[in-house]
Amino acid sequence: MTTGVLRTVGLMVLVAALGAPSAVAGATSGTAGDPVRISGALFADASLLAPSLGALVLLAGVIALVYWRLVRRRRTLPRRPSITSETVAAAQLNEFGVHFQPVVSAASGAIVGAEALVRWEQRGAEVTTARQFFARAANAGILDDVIARAIRPACDFARDCLDATNGSFRLHINLSKSQLQAGQATVEVIEHALRESQLVPWALQVEVPEQALVEIGPSVTATLKAMSDLGVHIAIDDFWGQDETYWVLSIPGVTAVKLDLRANTSGDASRASLANAARIAQTRDLIVGAKRVESTFEQDFAAEIGCTEVQGHAYGRPMDAREFKAYAAEELSPDTLAS
């Protein structure tokens, strides 16, 4: 906007500067047939000098006022976070934090784990959710770096929770399609985080989207098997259970599937597909989890199709580490479990 305004200002000043001498020249020409002399015409008549300069000054003042108002308005408009500049700086300043959403046992109501969710914790601003910046972060090529940076502190958090729950806690982390394609590099990131945090591998569950597995193809099996060899659990996220995707359940190390109830319970056909997906997973002795459970309808449906683990706002919103530990301490207190 600034460049455009400056160009407009320059053009208007140029037109005014050229137009004023022409007008004065026309007014000072002696006879109708005499040629109009542009050069020096502005100063041909001293009586016209002051009005011409006054008009130019007035025009410049109007332009300056308009420009000032545009600049002021621009400064007061809320700025959308920039992924190409602010996000990179935020990553360097550790403004990307990890929040945790409780994963609850459908049978007992006890917290059995947490899903790690990346959040942009801008200084002096509200926390920005993943959905608001993930697409732009992916386009800027920094999404994988952000997720990788979150794995280590998430593992530290899980180790503390594991100690507090006497070994009955599992951390869920999500991997992107490009991280799966990175293969051994991603395996090394996870291995390093486990080693540095001293978290036992079986307390970590890596969740990979079914659609990403289908797009990559069976070649992804080697990467997931390497993670399984570390002792890490593998879960198929957003599992839909179509005939052409059953092969993903045979990947070594797959121990669970997760169904998205909020997005897929709007119609009878969708609910039937979810029920079928849950049945298929259960026949293979896999854990069936449900995410985005936010209403009593979704709670009842999760119980109906046999989900053993549930998560969503009905059981707890995503919280930072301190909030989660306080929430878990309240939920896991002897008095609460007895009631």
C-alpha positions as CSV (number, residue, x, y, z in Angstrom):
1,M,0.0,0.0,0.0
2,T,2.8,2.4,0.8
3,T,4.4,2.1,-2.6
4,G,1.1,2.7,-4.3
5,V,0.4,5.8,-2.3
6,L,3.8,7.2,-3.0
7,R,3.4,6.7,-6.7
8,T,0.0,8.3,-6.7
9,V,1.4,11.3,-4.7
10,G,4.3,11.7,-7.2
11,L,1.9,11.5,-10.2
12,M,-0.5,14.1,-8.8
13,V,2.4,16.5,-8.0
14,L,3.8,16.1,-11.5
15,V,0.4,16.8,-13.1
16,A,-0.1,19.9,-10.9
17,A,3.4,21.2,-11.7
18,L,2.8,20.8,-15.4
19,G,-0.8,22.0,-15.4
20,A,-0.2,25.2,-13.5
21,P,2.4,26.7,-16.0
22,S,0.1,25.8,-18.9
23,A,-2.8,27.6,-17.4
24,V,-0.7,30.6,-16.6
25,A,0.8,30.6,-20.0
26,G,-2.6,30.6,-21.5
27,A,-3.7,33.5,-19.3
28,T,-0.6,35.6,-20.2
29,S,-0.6,35.1,-24.0
30,G,-1.1,38.4,-25.7
31,T,-3.3,37.5,-28.7
32,A,-5.4,34.6,-29.7
33,G,-3.0,33.7,-32.6
34,D,0.2,34.0,-30.6
35,P,2.0,30.7,-29.7
36,V,1.7,29.6,-26.2
37,R,5.0,29.7,-24.4
38,I,5.3,27.0,-21.7
39,S,8.9,27.7,-20.7
40,G,9.0,30.4,-18.0
41,A,5.3,31.0,-18.2
42,L,4.7,30.4,-14.6
43,F,6.7,33.4,-13.7
44,A,5.5,35.6,-16.6
45,D,3.0,37.4,-14.4
46,A,4.0,38.0,-10.8
47,S,0.4,38.4,-9.9
48,L,-0.3,34.8,-10.7
49,L,2.8,33.5,-8.9
50,A,1.3,33.5,-5.4
51,P,-2.0,31.8,-6.3
52,S,-0.2,29.1,-8.3
53,L,2.2,28.3,-5.4
54,G,-0.8,28.4,-3.0
55,A,-2.7,25.8,-5.0
56,L,0.4,23.5,-5.1
57,V,0.8,23.8,-1.3
58,L,-2.9,23.1,-0.8
59,L,-2.7,20.1,-3.0
60,A,0.4,18.8,-1.2
61,G,-1.4,19.2,2.1
62,V,-4.4,17.2,1.0
63,I,-2.2,14.4,-0.3
64,A,-0.2,14.4,2.9
65,L,-3.4,14.2,5.0
66,V,-4.8,11.3,2.9
67,Y,-1.5,9.4,3.1
68,W,-1.3,9.9,6.9
69,R,-4.8,8.6,7.4
70,L,-4.0,5.5,5.3
71,V,-0.8,4.7,7.2
72,R,-2.6,5.2,10.5
73,R,-5.4,2.9,9.5
74,R,-3.0,0.3,8.3
75,R,-1.1,0.3,11.6
76,T,-4.3,-0.2,13.6
77,L,-5.5,-3.2,11.6
78,P,-4.8,-6.6,13.2
79,R,-2.0,-8.4,11.5
80,R,-2.3,-12.0,10.6
81,P,0.7,-14.0,11.9
82,S,3.3,-14.6,9.2
83,I,4.5,-18.1,8.7
84,T,7.5,-17.1,6.6
85,S,9.0,-14.7,9.1
86,E,7.3,-14.7,12.5
87,T,6.9,-18.5,12.7
88,V,10.5,-19.1,12.0
89,A,11.5,-16.6,14.7
90,A,8.9,-18.1,17.1
91,A,10.4,-21.6,16.6
92,Q,13.8,-20.2,17.5
93,L,12.3,-18.5,20.6
94,N,10.6,-21.7,21.6
95,E,7.2,-20.0,21.3
96,F,5.8,-23.3,20.1
97,G,4.6,-25.3,23.1
98,V,2.9,-28.6,23.7
99,H,-0.5,-29.0,25.2
100,F,-1.9,-32.3,26.3
101,Q,-5.5,-33.7,26.0
102,P,-6.5,-36.5,28.4
103,V,-7.1,-40.0,27.0
104,V,-9.6,-41.7,29.3
105,S,-10.6,-45.3,29.8
106,A,-14.2,-45.8,28.7
107,A,-14.6,-48.5,31.4
108,S,-13.3,-46.8,34.5
109,G,-13.1,-43.1,33.5
110,A,-9.5,-43.0,34.7
111,I,-6.9,-41.1,32.7
112,V,-4.7,-43.6,30.9
113,G,-2.7,-41.2,28.7
114,A,-2.6,-37.9,26.8
115,E,-2.3,-36.8,23.2
116,A,0.4,-34.2,22.6
117,L,-0.8,-31.2,20.6
118,V,1.4,-28.5,19.3
119,R,0.3,-24.9,20.1
120,W,1.7,-21.5,19.1
121,E,2.1,-19.7,22.4
122,Q,2.7,-16.1,21.2
123,R,4.0,-13.7,23.8
124,G,1.2,-11.3,24.8
125,A,-1.4,-13.0,22.6
126,E,-3.9,-15.9,22.8
127,V,-2.7,-19.4,22.1
128,T,-3.1,-20.3,18.5
129,T,-4.4,-23.7,17.8
130,A,-2.8,-26.2,15.4
131,R,-5.6,-25.9,12.8
132,Q,-5.0,-22.1,12.5
133,F,-1.3,-22.4,11.5
134,F,-0.5,-26.0,10.5
135,A,-1.5,-25.5,6.8
136,R,0.6,-22.3,6.5
137,A,3.5,-23.9,8.5
138,A,3.4,-26.8,6.1
139,N,3.5,-24.5,3.1
140,A,6.5,-22.7,4.6
141,G,8.3,-26.0,5.1
142,I,8.7,-25.8,8.9
143,L,5.9,-28.1,10.1
144,D,8.1,-31.1,10.5
145,D,10.7,-29.1,12.5
146,V,8.0,-27.8,14.8
147,I,6.6,-31.3,15.5
148,A,10.1,-32.7,16.0
149,R,10.9,-30.0,18.5
150,A,7.8,-30.9,20.4
151,I,8.6,-34.6,20.8
152,R,11.3,-34.3,23.4
153,P,9.4,-32.1,25.9
154,A,6.4,-34.3,25.4
155,C,8.4,-37.3,26.4
156,D,9.7,-35.5,29.5
157,F,6.1,-34.8,30.5
158,A,5.1,-38.4,29.9
159,R,8.0,-39.7,32.0
160,D,6.7,-37.6,34.9
161,C,3.1,-38.8,34.4
162,L,4.3,-42.4,34.2
163,D,5.9,-42.1,37.6
164,A,2.8,-40.5,39.1
165,T,0.5,-43.2,37.8
166,N,2.7,-46.2,38.6
167,G,3.3,-47.1,35.0
168,S,-0.3,-46.8,33.6
169,F,0.2,-43.8,31.3
170,R,0.8,-43.6,27.5
171,L,1.8,-40.6,25.4
172,H,0.2,-40.2,22.0
173,I,2.1,-38.2,19.4
174,N,1.1,-37.5,15.8
175,L,3.4,-37.8,12.8
176,S,2.9,-36.1,9.4
177,K,3.0,-37.7,6.0
178,S,6.4,-36.1,5.2
179,Q,7.8,-37.3,8.5
180,L,6.9,-40.9,7.6
181,Q,8.5,-40.4,4.2
182,A,11.7,-39.1,5.9
183,G,12.1,-42.7,7.2
184,Q,15.2,-43.3,9.3
185,A,15.6,-39.6,10.1
186,T,12.3,-39.6,11.9
187,V,13.1,-42.9,13.7
188,E,16.3,-41.3,15.0
189,V,14.4,-38.2,16.3
190,I,12.1,-40.5,18.3
191,E,14.9,-42.7,19.5
192,H,16.9,-39.6,20.7
193,A,13.9,-38.2,22.5
194,L,13.3,-41.5,24.3
195,R,16.9,-41.8,25.3
196,E,17.3,-38.2,26.5
197,S,14.0,-38.2,28.5
198,Q,14.5,-41.7,29.8
199,L,11.0,-42.6,28.8
200,V,10.4,-46.3,28.4
201,P,9.4,-47.0,24.7
202,W,6.2,-48.8,25.5
203,A,4.8,-45.6,27.1
204,L,4.9,-43.9,23.6
205,Q,2.2,-44.4,21.0
206,V,2.9,-43.0,17.5
207,E,-0.2,-42.1,15.6
208,V,-0.1,-42.1,11.8
209,P,-3.1,-41.0,9.6
210,E,-4.6,-43.8,7.5
211,Q,-4.8,-41.5,4.5
212,A,-1.1,-40.8,4.6
213,L,-0.3,-44.5,4.8
214,V,-2.4,-45.2,1.7
215,E,-0.8,-42.3,-0.2
216,I,2.7,-43.5,0.7
217,G,2.0,-47.2,0.1
218,P,3.5,-50.3,1.6
219,S,7.0,-48.8,1.5
220,V,6.1,-47.0,4.8
221,T,6.1,-50.4,6.5
222,A,9.9,-50.4,7.0
223,T,9.8,-47.1,8.9
224,L,7.0,-48.2,11.2
225,K,8.7,-51.5,11.8
226,A,11.8,-49.7,12.9
227,M,9.8,-47.7,15.4
228,S,8.1,-50.9,16.6
229,D,11.5,-52.5,17.0
230,L,12.3,-49.7,19.5
231,G,9.3,-50.8,21.5
232,V,7.0,-48.0,20.4
233,H,3.3,-48.7,19.8
234,I,1.8,-47.7,16.4
235,A,-1.8,-46.5,16.0
236,I,-3.8,-45.9,12.8
237,D,-5.3,-42.4,13.2
238,D,-8.6,-41.5,11.4
239,F,-9.2,-45.2,10.6
240,W,-12.1,-45.7,8.3
241,G,-11.9,-49.4,7.6
242,Q,-12.4,-49.6,3.8
243,D,-11.6,-52.8,2.0
244,E,-8.7,-51.3,0.2
245,T,-7.1,-50.1,3.4
246,Y,-7.2,-53.2,5.6
247,W,-3.6,-53.9,4.8
248,V,-2.6,-51.0,7.2
249,L,-3.7,-53.1,10.2
250,S,-1.1,-55.7,9.2
251,I,1.8,-53.3,9.6
252,P,4.2,-54.6,12.3
253,G,3.7,-52.9,15.6
254,V,0.2,-51.6,15.0
255,T,-1.7,-52.0,18.4
256,A,-4.5,-49.5,18.1
257,V,-6.8,-47.6,15.8
258,K,-8.4,-44.2,16.5
259,L,-11.8,-43.1,15.1
260,D,-12.9,-39.5,14.6
261,L,-16.4,-39.4,15.9
262,R,-17.0,-35.6,15.6
263,A,-16.4,-35.6,11.8
264,N,-18.1,-38.9,10.9
265,T,-21.3,-39.4,13.0
266,S,-23.6,-37.1,11.1
267,G,-25.4,-39.8,9.0
268,D,-26.5,-43.4,9.3
269,A,-24.0,-44.5,6.6
270,S,-21.1,-42.8,8.4
271,R,-22.0,-44.4,11.7
272,A,-22.3,-47.8,10.1
273,S,-18.8,-47.4,8.6
274,L,-17.4,-46.4,12.0
275,A,-19.1,-49.4,13.7
276,N,-17.7,-51.7,11.0
277,A,-14.2,-50.2,11.4
278,A,-14.3,-50.8,15.1
279,R,-15.5,-54.4,14.6
280,I,-12.6,-55.1,12.2
281,A,-10.0,-53.7,14.6
282,Q,-11.6,-55.7,17.5
283,T,-11.3,-59.0,15.6
284,R,-7.6,-58.3,15.4
285,D,-7.3,-57.6,19.2
286,L,-6.5,-53.9,18.6
287,I,-7.3,-51.1,21.0
288,V,-10.2,-49.0,19.6
289,G,-10.0,-45.4,20.6
290,A,-12.3,-42.5,19.8
291,K,-11.3,-38.8,19.5
292,R,-13.3,-35.6,19.4
293,V,-16.0,-36.9,21.7
294,E,-17.7,-33.8,22.7
295,S,-21.4,-34.6,23.3
296,T,-23.5,-37.2,25.1
297,F,-24.5,-38.6,21.7
298,E,-20.9,-39.2,20.8
299,Q,-20.2,-40.7,24.2
300,D,-23.1,-43.1,23.9
301,F,-22.0,-44.0,20.3
302,A,-18.4,-44.7,21.4
303,A,-19.7,-47.1,24.1
304,E,-22.1,-48.7,21.6
305,I,-19.4,-49.6,19.1
306,G,-17.0,-50.8,21.8
307,C,-14.3,-48.0,22.1
308,T,-12.1,-48.7,25.0
309,E,-10.3,-45.3,25.1
310,V,-11.9,-41.9,24.5
311,Q,-10.8,-38.3,24.3
312,G,-12.4,-35.0,23.6
313,H,-13.8,-31.9,25.3
314,A,-16.3,-34.2,27.1
315,Y,-13.4,-35.5,29.1
316,G,-11.0,-32.6,29.1
317,R,-9.7,-29.9,26.8
318,P,-6.0,-29.6,25.7
319,M,-4.0,-28.1,28.6
320,D,-0.4,-27.2,29.2
321,A,1.8,-29.5,31.3
322,R,1.1,-27.7,34.6
323,E,-2.6,-27.6,34.0
324,F,-2.8,-31.2,33.0
325,K,-0.9,-32.5,36.0
326,A,-3.2,-30.5,38.3
327,Y,-6.2,-31.9,36.4
328,A,-4.9,-35.4,36.5
329,A,-4.1,-35.2,40.2
330,E,-7.7,-34.2,40.9
331,E,-9.1,-36.9,38.6
332,L,-6.9,-39.7,39.9
333,S,-7.3,-38.9,43.6
334,P,-8.5,-41.8,45.7
335,D,-11.7,-40.0,46.6
336,T,-12.6,-39.3,43.0
337,L,-11.9,-42.9,41.9
338,A,-13.9,-44.3,44.8
339,S,-16.9,-42.2,43.8
